Amino acid sequence: MEEKILTARKLGMPMLLGNIVLLLALVALLLWSIFSFTDWALFLSIVLLCVAWIPLLGLKVLKPQEALVLTLFGKYIGTLKGEGFYWVNPFCSAVNPAAYTKLSQSGDVKSFFKKAAGGEADSSPNDSDGKRISLKIMTLNNSRQKINDCLGNPVEIGIAVTWRVVDTAKAVFNVDNYKEFLSLQCDSALRNIVRLYPYDVAPNVDTTGDGVPDEGSLRGSSEVVASRIREEIQQRVNEAGIEVVEARITYLAYAQEIAAVMLQRQQASAIIDARKMIVDGAVGMVEMALERLNENDVVQLDEERKAAMVSNLLVVLCGNRDAQPIVNSGSLY
């Protein structure tokens, strides 16, 4: 289905003024026929008044970044785009299968009337506004999903997708409901991409498909993951006339059933890294102390005394608590 843009249709104001003049003329003719007792004029004015309002049905008003897909007796005749006051065939009907679809997205934020006494909101939009297709950039924020990463760990992830309609004919006629179609494709693409990555960097994991292990992860490579999700969604929604502008990860965490265990694992890893740094520093300080003692010839230590000194220094430097030294006031040996 190819989109056809209807041009030179901004005749709304001339048609409105002309129809008003026609109606006034018919009213005048009706009054004249009544007072003059002219039967043919009375009959003609009544018949014309019954059909003179029909051209008013062809008046359409569009705001910026709005479109109207028109069909005539079931046949697609074209799309109105751009702001203006239009007049079309009065028998044309606007089509928008997603007019009453409400998703968690910016394009569905409307002011609805609420029932008294805390009732639910009235979710039926105005008919004249509902048939219009918004061409603005909108943001779809689907609910969070629980997905297993490439290591089998369940993670909860949510994305925000910014999108817009670029081909109204494809959006209306190629899919049943382009908003629901986009939402489902976002969920499917998210699952396909998340399954390729671990939550955190893991050894021997290939996330790019080139057969070489890399350091890709959901937490550390969020930009790359978001880009792949956008490309995946775009491939799926091309036939719906939708352009995916951007996809961003809005929420990422381990699922509740393993969150506590993974937190302990991260804490243990952090403790091990900290201990490793402390030990490396302590060994360097002991080596420096022995070298300085030998260079300045402060004291001569045999191997046994050196081992005892090294042991004591490592205990002091690597301990979690302050050392309680015992001062030897006697001889060295």
Secondary structure as UniProt FT lines:
FT   HELIX           12..36
FT   HELIX           39..51
FT   TURN            52..53
FT   HELIX           54..58
FT   STRAND          59..62
FT   TURN            64..65
FT   STRAND          66..72
FT   TURN            73..74
FT   STRAND          75..81
FT   STRAND          84..87
FT   TURN            90..91
FT   STRAND          92..94
FT   TURN            97..100
FT   HELIX           106..108
FT   TURN            116..118
FT   HELIX           127..130
FT   STRAND          133..134
FT   STRAND          138..141
FT   STRAND          145..148
FT   TURN            150..151
FT   STRAND          154..165
FT   HELIX           168..173
FT   HELIX           178..194
FT   TURN            195..196
FT   TURN            203..204
FT   TURN            218..220
FT   HELIX           222..237
FT   HELIX           238..240
FT   STRAND          242..254
FT   HELIX           256..296
FT   HELIX           303..318
//
